[in-house]
């Protein structure tokens, strides 16, 4: 489930540190969160789509690793990001 270019550009513009920034942890976490939520909705309808379920689990793991890195690097920005995205911190 790829994001369309308009949605992706909107997310990048909202979370980017500067113009053209697509590699910062904030942007990557935000894009993964959007893809995870879209794929979760897909799996609610198609319960036996096991290949998409595996992809979902891989994306969740990738986001978890990025969040752990970002939390150690800049804690205040991390707190702001999870509040904006509506995520939980353990």
Residue pairs with C-beta under 8 A, 6 or more apart in sequence:
1 35
1 38
1 39
1 42
1 52
2 35
3 11
3 31
3 34
3 35
3 38
7 34
8 31
11 27
11 30
11 31
11 34
12 21
12 22
12 27
12 31
14 30
15 24
15 26
15 27
15 30
15 81
15 84
16 22
16 24
16 26
16 27
17 24
17 26
21 27
25 66
25 67
25 69
25 70
25 73
26 70
26 77
26 81
28 66
29 63
29 66
29 67
29 70
29 81
29 85
30 81
30 85
32 59
32 62
32 63
32 66
33 63
33 85
33 87
35 59
36 56
36 59
36 60
36 63
39 52
39 55
39 56
39 59
40 56
42 49
42 52
43 49
43 52
43 53
43 56
46 52
67 78
67 82
67 87
70 77
70 78
70 81
71 78
71 89
79 89
82 88
82 89
